[in-house]
Amino acid sequence: MTESARPKAFWPKQMIPPTPESFKELARDGGERLAAVSLAQIPAIPAGAKIHDNGCGSGAATTVIMASVPPEVAASISITGTDISRGAVDSYRARAAASSWPAEGLVMDADSLSFPDETFTHSFGNAMIFVGPRNNGVDAVKEMYRTLKPGGTLLLNCFGHSCVLEPIREASRATRPDGILPQWNSFEEWTDPSFIAGIVEAGGFEKEAIKVEQCHMFVNVGNYERATTLLWSMRGMPSGGWSEEDEEKWDEAVDIIRRELQQTEGFIMHDDGTAELKYAVHVLTATK
C-alpha cells in the first residue's frame, strides 16, 4: 500500500491532542508525589551520597531528594540522572541548572548502563521499572545491582492499583461494540507486590534484603471536567484506533468516567471544581 493510499487515522473532534504538554498535564505532580512516598521508606540521604536517578524524566525524583536534605548535605552529594529519552534528559539538565542541583543528566539505556561497577550509594527508579525496560525490568535491575556499592540502597516503585483503569474500561464497554477495551492496560501484573520483589531478586539481590511496603498517595488532578477529558483522550483509544462512533459517544464515555471515578476509594471533590485521586503504591527497597 502506498503512503497516499494508506487510510488516515481518525481523531474525535473533542479529543485533546496527545502532546508532551498534554501528558504532563495529565500526570500533574504525580511523579513528585510518588517519589516522596517512596523516599520516606529509606533513611535520610547522608552526606557524601552518590545517587543514580534512573529513568529520571524531567527530574521528579531529584526534586524530592533535593527538598529532603539540609543545605550542608546538599553541598556534599552528587546525583546522576539518566534516561533513554534525549528530550527528557534535556529537560532534566535545564531543571538542574535552574535549580542549582549538584546533578548531571545523561542519555542512557537502563538495560545497559555505562557506569563502572560499584559507583553509587543509592539507585532510585521512580515510575521507571514498570514502563520502559525490557524483560520486565530484570536486565535493568541487574545493571542497578552492578553499579551499586556494597551496602548500597535500591529504591523502586510501581502502582499497586490504578484507580482510573476500571472507569476507563467501563466507559469503553458501555460505548463500543463487543465491549472493546482500551489499548492501555495499566500494567496489571505489577499490582501483586510479589511480582516486583521477584524481579529484583532475579536481578541479583538477595531475597532477605528485599522489602516491599504498600503505601498510597493522593494526586490533585486539577479541574475535574478537564482532567477526565484528558484521561479519555490519552488513555481511552483502543488498539484499532479511534472511530467515528467514539466521536458520537464521546460525551457519554467521559460522563461514565466522571461518575465511576467518584465511586473510587479516597476520591475527594473540592468546592473549586478540582479533585483528588488516591493511588495505591508498592515501594521496594533492597540492600546490596
Secondary structure, DSSP 8 states (H G I E B T S, - for coil): --TTTS------TT-----HHHHHHHHTTHHHHHHHHHHTTS----TT-EEEEET-TTTHHHHHHHHHS-HHHHTT-EEEEEES-HHHHHHHHHHHHHHT-SEEEEE--TTS--S-SS-EEEEEETT-TTTS-SGGGHHHHHHHHHHEEEEEEEEEEEEEE-TTHHHHHHHHHHHSGGG---S--TTGGGGSHHHHHHHHHHTT--GGGEEEEEEEEEEEEEEHHHHHHHHHHHH---TT---HHHHHTHHHHHHHHHHHHTTSTT-EE-TTSEEEEEEEEEEEEEE-
